Amino acid sequence: MPERKKLLLRLDPAVYDAVAQWAADDLRSINAQIEFALRRALRAAGRAPRSAGTEDPPAGVVDDAGVQ
């Protein structure tokens, strides 16, 4: 698996708190939750990467944002 990229991200404290709560609700780390949200946004925009590290959901599966 290729090495993962590192990124410094500055967030508004309220946004951080909201992401942290969402991550806790989904039993994910904050980092994993941010990546989850970014991947969902990329799929919704038709810009999802097609690389070995990217998993597409099985055919017909719709996520909670309504993205198939």
Jmol script that loads the backbone (N, CA, C; Angstrom):
load data "model"
ATOM      1  N   MET A   1       0.852  -1.176   0.000  1.00  0.00           N
ATOM      2  CA  MET A   1       0.000   0.000   0.000  1.00  0.00           C
ATOM      3  C   MET A   1       0.891   1.229   0.000  1.00  0.00           C
ATOM      4  N   PRO A   2       0.570   2.220  -0.831  1.00  0.00           N
ATOM      5  CA  PRO A   2       1.391   3.432  -0.876  1.00  0.00           C
ATOM      6  C   PRO A   2       1.351   4.177   0.460  1.00  0.00           C
ATOM      7  N   GLU A   3       2.402   4.929   0.709  1.00  0.00           N
ATOM      8  CA  GLU A   3       2.463   5.733   1.934  1.00  0.00           C
ATOM      9  C   GLU A   3       1.360   6.781   1.911  1.00  0.00           C
ATOM     10  N   ARG A   4       0.731   6.977   3.051  1.00  0.00           N
ATOM     11  CA  ARG A   4      -0.355   7.957   3.147  1.00  0.00           C
ATOM     12  C   ARG A   4       0.222   9.357   3.256  1.00  0.00           C
ATOM     13  N   LYS A   5      -0.460  10.314   2.669  1.00  0.00           N
ATOM     14  CA  LYS A   5      -0.043  11.715   2.708  1.00  0.00           C
ATOM     15  C   LYS A   5      -0.382  12.315   4.065  1.00  0.00           C
ATOM     16  N   LYS A   6       0.487  13.198   4.528  1.00  0.00           N
ATOM     17  CA  LYS A   6       0.249  13.913   5.780  1.00  0.00           C
ATOM     18  C   LYS A   6      -0.204  15.321   5.451  1.00  0.00           C
ATOM     19  N   LEU A   7      -1.118  15.842   6.264  1.00  0.00           N
ATOM     20  CA  LEU A   7      -1.712  17.140   5.993  1.00  0.00           C
ATOM     21  C   LEU A   7      -1.992  17.858   7.306  1.00  0.00           C
ATOM     22  N   LEU A   8      -1.564  19.099   7.387  1.00  0.00           N
ATOM     23  CA  LEU A   8      -1.913  19.947   8.522  1.00  0.00           C
ATOM     24  C   LEU A   8      -3.213  20.651   8.153  1.00  0.00           C
ATOM     25  N   LEU A   9      -4.209  20.516   9.017  1.00  0.00           N
ATOM     26  CA  LEU A   9      -5.518  21.084   8.730  1.00  0.00           C
ATOM     27  C   LEU A   9      -5.938  21.981   9.885  1.00  0.00           C
ATOM     28  N   ARG A  10      -6.243  23.219   9.573  1.00  0.00           N
ATOM     29  CA  ARG A  10      -6.727  24.154  10.589  1.00  0.00           C
ATOM     30  C   ARG A  10      -8.237  24.262  10.456  1.00  0.00           C
ATOM     31  N   LEU A  11      -8.941  24.058  11.564  1.00  0.00           N
ATOM     32  CA  LEU A  11     -10.396  24.091  11.559  1.00  0.00           C
ATOM     33  C   LEU A  11     -10.922  25.057  12.598  1.00  0.00           C
ATOM     34  N   ASP A  12     -12.061  25.620  12.312  1.00  0.00           N
ATOM     35  CA  ASP A  12     -12.799  26.385  13.302  1.00  0.00           C
ATOM     36  C   ASP A  12     -13.117  25.424  14.461  1.00  0.00           C
ATOM     37  N   PRO A  13     -12.975  25.867  15.697  1.00  0.00           N
ATOM     38  CA  PRO A  13     -13.235  24.976  16.834  1.00  0.00           C
ATOM     39  C   PRO A  13     -14.626  24.338  16.818  1.00  0.00           C
ATOM     40  N   ALA A  14     -15.636  25.067  16.374  1.00  0.00           N
ATOM     41  CA  ALA A  14     -16.988  24.495  16.314  1.00  0.00           C
ATOM     42  C   ALA A  14     -17.072  23.377  15.274  1.00  0.00           C
ATOM     43  N   VAL A  15     -16.377  23.548  14.142  1.00  0.00           N
ATOM     44  CA  VAL A  15     -16.352  22.507  13.112  1.00  0.00           C
ATOM     45  C   VAL A  15     -15.624  21.282  13.651  1.00  0.00           C
ATOM     46  N   TYR A  16     -14.498  21.505  14.326  1.00  0.00           N
ATOM     47  CA  TYR A  16     -13.749  20.393  14.917  1.00  0.00           C
ATOM     48  C   TYR A  16     -14.626  19.621  15.902  1.00  0.00           C
ATOM     49  N   ASP A  17     -15.329  20.349  16.772  1.00  0.00           N
ATOM     50  CA  ASP A  17     -16.186  19.689  17.759  1.00  0.00           C
ATOM     51  C   ASP A  17     -17.283  18.871  17.089  1.00  0.00           C
ATOM     52  N   ALA A  18     -17.869  19.410  16.028  1.00  0.00           N
ATOM     53  CA  ALA A  18     -18.919  18.690  15.306  1.00  0.00           C
ATOM     54  C   ALA A  18     -18.366  17.428  14.645  1.00  0.00           C
ATOM     55  N   VAL A  19     -17.185  17.524  14.031  1.00  0.00           N
ATOM     56  CA  VAL A  19     -16.560  16.355  13.402  1.00  0.00           C
ATOM     57  C   VAL A  19     -16.182  15.329  14.468  1.00  0.00           C
ATOM     58  N   ALA A  20     -15.663  15.795  15.596  1.00  0.00           N
ATOM     59  CA  ALA A  20     -15.288  14.888  16.686  1.00  0.00           C
ATOM     60  C   ALA A  20     -16.509  14.127  17.207  1.00  0.00           C
ATOM     61  N   GLN A  21     -17.634  14.812  17.349  1.00  0.00           N
ATOM     62  CA  GLN A  21     -18.854  14.142  17.822  1.00  0.00           C
ATOM     63  C   GLN A  21     -19.356  13.139  16.791  1.00  0.00           C
ATOM     64  N   TRP A  22     -19.321  13.526  15.503  1.00  0.00           N
ATOM     65  CA  TRP A  22     -19.733  12.635  14.419  1.00  0.00           C
ATOM     66  C   TRP A  22     -18.845  11.397  14.416  1.00  0.00           C
ATOM     67  N   ALA A  23     -17.539  11.592  14.569  1.00  0.00           N
ATOM     68  CA  ALA A  23     -16.600  10.470  14.602  1.00  0.00           C
ATOM     69  C   ALA A  23     -16.913   9.547  15.780  1.00  0.00           C
ATOM     70  N   ALA A  24     -17.155  10.120  16.934  1.00  0.00           N
ATOM     71  CA  ALA A  24     -17.478   9.309  18.111  1.00  0.00           C
ATOM     72  C   ALA A  24     -18.771   8.518  17.892  1.00  0.00           C
ATOM     73  N   ASP A  25     -19.765   9.152  17.295  1.00  0.00           N
ATOM     74  CA  ASP A  25     -21.031   8.478  17.017  1.00  0.00           C
ATOM     75  C   ASP A  25     -20.843   7.291  16.075  1.00  0.00           C
ATOM     76  N   ASP A  26     -19.912   7.430  15.124  1.00  0.00           N
ATOM     77  CA  ASP A  26     -19.648   6.383  14.126  1.00  0.00           C
ATOM     78  C   ASP A  26     -18.511   5.451  14.530  1.00  0.00           C
ATOM     79  N   LEU A  27     -17.975   5.627  15.746  1.00  0.00           N
ATOM     80  CA  LEU A  27     -16.863   4.809  16.252  1.00  0.00           C
ATOM     81  C   LEU A  27     -15.643   4.875  15.334  1.00  0.00           C
ATOM     82  N   ARG A  28     -15.317   6.085  14.877  1.00  0.00           N
ATOM     83  CA  ARG A  28     -14.144   6.320  14.037  1.00  0.00           C
ATOM     84  C   ARG A  28     -13.244   7.330  14.725  1.00  0.00           C
ATOM     85  N   SER A  29     -11.977   7.358  14.296  1.00  0.00           N
ATOM     86  CA  SER A  29     -11.087   8.433  14.724  1.00  0.00           C
ATOM     87  C   SER A  29     -11.498   9.700  13.970  1.00  0.00           C
ATOM     88  N   ILE A  30     -11.058  10.832  14.461  1.00  0.00           N
ATOM     89  CA  ILE A  30     -11.360  12.092  13.764  1.00  0.00           C
ATOM     90  C   ILE A  30     -10.733  12.073  12.378  1.00  0.00           C
ATOM     91  N   ASN A  31      -9.508  11.567  12.266  1.00  0.00           N
ATOM     92  CA  ASN A  31      -8.844  11.480  10.967  1.00  0.00           C
ATOM     93  C   ASN A  31      -9.656  10.617   9.995  1.00  0.00           C
ATOM     94  N   ALA A  32     -10.108   9.451  10.453  1.00  0.00           N
ATOM     95  CA  ALA A  32     -10.893   8.563   9.595  1.00  0.00           C
ATOM     96  C   ALA A  32     -12.222   9.205   9.206  1.00  0.00           C
ATOM     97  N   GLN A  33     -12.813   9.975  10.130  1.00  0.00           N
ATOM     98  CA  GLN A  33     -14.082  10.636   9.826  1.00  0.00           C
ATOM     99  C   GLN A  33     -13.900  11.712   8.760  1.00  0.00           C
ATOM    100  N   ILE A  34     -12.809  12.467   8.849  1.00  0.00           N
ATOM    101  CA  ILE A  34     -12.536  13.492   7.840  1.00  0.00           C
ATOM    102  C   ILE A  34     -12.321  12.840   6.484  1.00  0.00           C
ATOM    103  N   GLU A  35     -11.572  11.741   6.439  1.00  0.00           N
ATOM    104  CA  GLU A  35     -11.346  11.048   5.173  1.00  0.00           C
ATOM    105  C   GLU A  35     -12.662  10.487   4.629  1.00  0.00           C
ATOM    106  N   PHE A  36     -13.499   9.935   5.505  1.00  0.00           N
ATOM    107  CA  PHE A  36     -14.806   9.430   5.103  1.00  0.00           C
ATOM    108  C   PHE A  36     -15.635  10.540   4.450  1.00  0.00           C
ATOM    109  N   ALA A  37     -15.687  11.704   5.103  1.00  0.00           N
ATOM    110  CA  ALA A  37     -16.471  12.825   4.586  1.00  0.00           C
ATOM    111  C   ALA A  37     -15.910  13.333   3.255  1.00  0.00           C
ATOM    112  N   LEU A  38     -14.584  13.383   3.151  1.00  0.00           N
ATOM    113  CA  LEU A  38     -13.973  13.825   1.894  1.00  0.00           C
ATOM    114  C   LEU A  38     -14.259  12.839   0.767  1.00  0.00           C
ATOM    115  N   ARG A  39     -14.157  11.541   1.045  1.00  0.00           N
ATOM    116  CA  ARG A  39     -14.450  10.535   0.002  1.00  0.00           C
ATOM    117  C   ARG A  39     -15.910  10.617  -0.439  1.00  0.00           C
ATOM    118  N   ARG A  40     -16.815  10.819   0.518  1.00  0.00           N
ATOM    119  CA  ARG A  40     -18.235  10.934   0.179  1.00  0.00           C
ATOM    120  C   ARG A  40     -18.457  12.164  -0.702  1.00  0.00           C
ATOM    121  N   ALA A  41     -17.837  13.276  -0.352  1.00  0.00           N
ATOM    122  CA  ALA A  41     -17.980  14.504  -1.146  1.00  0.00           C
ATOM    123  C   ALA A  41     -17.388  14.316  -2.546  1.00  0.00           C
ATOM    124  N   LEU A  42     -16.260  13.632  -2.640  1.00  0.00           N
ATOM    125  CA  LEU A  42     -15.668  13.374  -3.955  1.00  0.00           C
ATOM    126  C   LEU A  42     -16.576  12.507  -4.812  1.00  0.00           C
ATOM    127  N   ARG A  43     -17.155  11.463  -4.229  1.00  0.00           N
ATOM    128  CA  ARG A  43     -18.092  10.606  -4.976  1.00  0.00           C
ATOM    129  C   ARG A  43     -19.295  11.418  -5.442  1.00  0.00           C
ATOM    130  N   ALA A  44     -19.851  12.246  -4.549  1.00  0.00           N
ATOM    131  CA  ALA A  44     -21.033  13.035  -4.890  1.00  0.00           C
ATOM    132  C   ALA A  44     -20.744  14.023  -6.018  1.00  0.00           C
ATOM    133  N   ALA A  45     -19.507  14.502  -6.078  1.00  0.00           N
ATOM    134  CA  ALA A  45     -19.115  15.461  -7.113  1.00  0.00           C
ATOM    135  C   ALA A  45     -18.620  14.774  -8.388  1.00  0.00           C
ATOM    136  N   GLY A  46     -18.617  13.446  -8.390  1.00  0.00           N
ATOM    137  CA  GLY A  46     -18.128  12.715  -9.558  1.00  0.00           C
ATOM    138  C   GLY A  46     -16.619  12.802  -9.714  1.00  0.00           C
ATOM    139  N   ARG A  47     -15.908  12.967  -8.612  1.00  0.00           N
ATOM    140  CA  ARG A  47     -14.455  13.129  -8.650  1.00  0.00           C
ATOM    141  C   ARG A  47     -13.724  12.095  -7.804  1.00  0.00           C
ATOM    142  N   ALA A  48     -14.370  10.990  -7.510  1.00  0.00           N
ATOM    143  CA  ALA A  48     -13.754   9.954  -6.681  1.00  0.00           C
ATOM    144  C   ALA A  48     -12.512   9.394  -7.363  1.00  0.00           C
ATOM    145  N   PRO A  49     -11.429   9.220  -6.611  1.00  0.00           N
ATOM    146  CA  PRO A  49     -10.213   8.658  -7.197  1.00  0.00           C
ATOM    147  C   PRO A  49     -10.395   7.185  -7.533  1.00  0.00           C
ATOM    148  N   ARG A  50      -9.746   6.753  -8.568  1.00  0.00           N
ATOM    149  CA  ARG A  50      -9.782   5.346  -8.971  1.00  0.00           C
ATOM    150  C   ARG A  50      -8.403   4.747  -8.744  1.00  0.00           C
ATOM    151  N   SER A  51      -8.058   4.531  -7.474  1.00  0.00           N
ATOM    152  CA  SER A  51      -6.751   3.976  -7.151  1.00  0.00           C
ATOM    153  C   SER A  51      -6.917   2.713  -6.328  1.00  0.00           C
ATOM    154  N   ALA A  52      -5.832   1.989  -6.110  1.00  0.00           N
ATOM    155  CA  ALA A  52      -5.863   0.727  -5.383  1.00  0.00           C
ATOM    156  C   ALA A  52      -6.340   0.920  -3.949  1.00  0.00           C
ATOM    157  N   GLY A  53      -6.116   2.087  -3.358  1.00  0.00           N
ATOM    158  CA  GLY A  53      -6.498   2.323  -1.982  1.00  0.00           C
ATOM    159  C   GLY A  53      -7.943   2.741  -1.804  1.00  0.00           C
ATOM    160  N   THR A  54      -8.687   2.848  -2.897  1.00  0.00           N
ATOM    161  CA  THR A  54     -10.065   3.324  -2.828  1.00  0.00           C
ATOM    162  C   THR A  54     -11.007   2.152  -3.008  1.00  0.00           C
ATOM    163  N   GLU A  55     -11.929   2.004  -2.085  1.00  0.00           N
ATOM    164  CA  GLU A  55     -12.934   0.961  -2.205  1.00  0.00           C
ATOM    165  C   GLU A  55     -14.249   1.582  -2.619  1.00  0.00           C
ATOM    166  N   ASP A  56     -14.851   1.034  -3.652  1.00  0.00           N
ATOM    167  CA  ASP A  56     -16.188   1.459  -4.047  1.00  0.00           C
ATOM    168  C   ASP A  56     -17.180   0.582  -3.315  1.00  0.00           C
ATOM    169  N   PRO A  57     -18.331   1.128  -2.935  1.00  0.00           N
ATOM    170  CA  PRO A  57     -19.334   0.283  -2.298  1.00  0.00           C
ATOM    171  C   PRO A  57     -19.877  -0.722  -3.304  1.00  0.00           C
ATOM    172  N   PRO A  58     -20.401  -1.843  -2.838  1.00  0.00           N
ATOM    173  CA  PRO A  58     -20.985  -2.806  -3.764  1.00  0.00           C
ATOM    174  C   PRO A  58     -22.102  -2.166  -4.573  1.00  0.00           C
ATOM    175  N   ALA A  59     -22.353  -2.695  -5.751  1.00  0.00           N
ATOM    176  CA  ALA A  59     -23.374  -2.147  -6.636  1.00  0.00           C
ATOM    177  C   ALA A  59     -24.726  -2.107  -5.921  1.00  0.00           C
ATOM    178  N   GLY A  60     -25.429  -0.997  -6.070  1.00  0.00           N
ATOM    179  CA  GLY A  60     -26.736  -0.852  -5.485  1.00  0.00           C
ATOM    180  C   GLY A  60     -26.742  -0.347  -4.061  1.00  0.00           C
ATOM    181  N   VAL A  61     -25.565  -0.242  -3.434  1.00  0.00           N
ATOM    182  CA  VAL A  61     -25.493   0.234  -2.056  1.00  0.00           C
ATOM    183  C   VAL A  61     -25.511   1.758  -2.071  1.00  0.00           C
ATOM    184  N   VAL A  62     -26.375   2.330  -1.269  1.00  0.00           N
ATOM    185  CA  VAL A  62     -26.502   3.778  -1.180  1.00  0.00           C
ATOM    186  C   VAL A  62     -26.095   4.199   0.219  1.00  0.00           C
ATOM    187  N   ASP A  63     -25.192   5.191   0.313  1.00  0.00           N
ATOM    188  CA  ASP A  63     -24.793   5.650   1.652  1.00  0.00           C
ATOM    189  C   ASP A  63     -25.848   6.581   2.205  1.00  0.00           C
ATOM    190  N   ASP A  64     -25.646   7.050   3.454  1.00  0.00           N
ATOM    191  CA  ASP A  64     -26.663   7.860   4.109  1.00  0.00           C
ATOM    192  C   ASP A  64     -26.801   9.249   3.507  1.00  0.00           C
ATOM    193  N   ALA A  65     -25.965   9.607   2.531  1.00  0.00           N
ATOM    194  CA  ALA A  65     -26.128  10.878   1.841  1.00  0.00           C
ATOM    195  C   ALA A  65     -26.911  10.686   0.535  1.00  0.00           C
ATOM    196  N   GLY A  66     -27.312   9.436   0.266  1.00  0.00           N
ATOM    197  CA  GLY A  66     -28.055   9.158  -0.948  1.00  0.00           C
ATOM    198  C   GLY A  66     -27.170   8.980  -2.161  1.00  0.00           C
ATOM    199  N   VAL A  67     -25.844   8.820  -1.926  1.00  0.00           N
ATOM    200  CA  VAL A  67     -24.904   8.653  -3.031  1.00  0.00           C
ATOM    201  C   VAL A  67     -24.738   7.170  -3.314  1.00  0.00           C
ATOM    202  N   GLN A  68     -24.872   6.798  -4.584  1.00  0.00           N
ATOM    203  CA  GLN A  68     -24.745   5.399  -4.951  1.00  0.00           C
ATOM    204  C   GLN A  68     -23.417   5.141  -5.562  1.00  0.00           C
TER     205      GLN A  68
END
end "model"
wireframe off; spacefill off
backbone 0.3
color backbone group
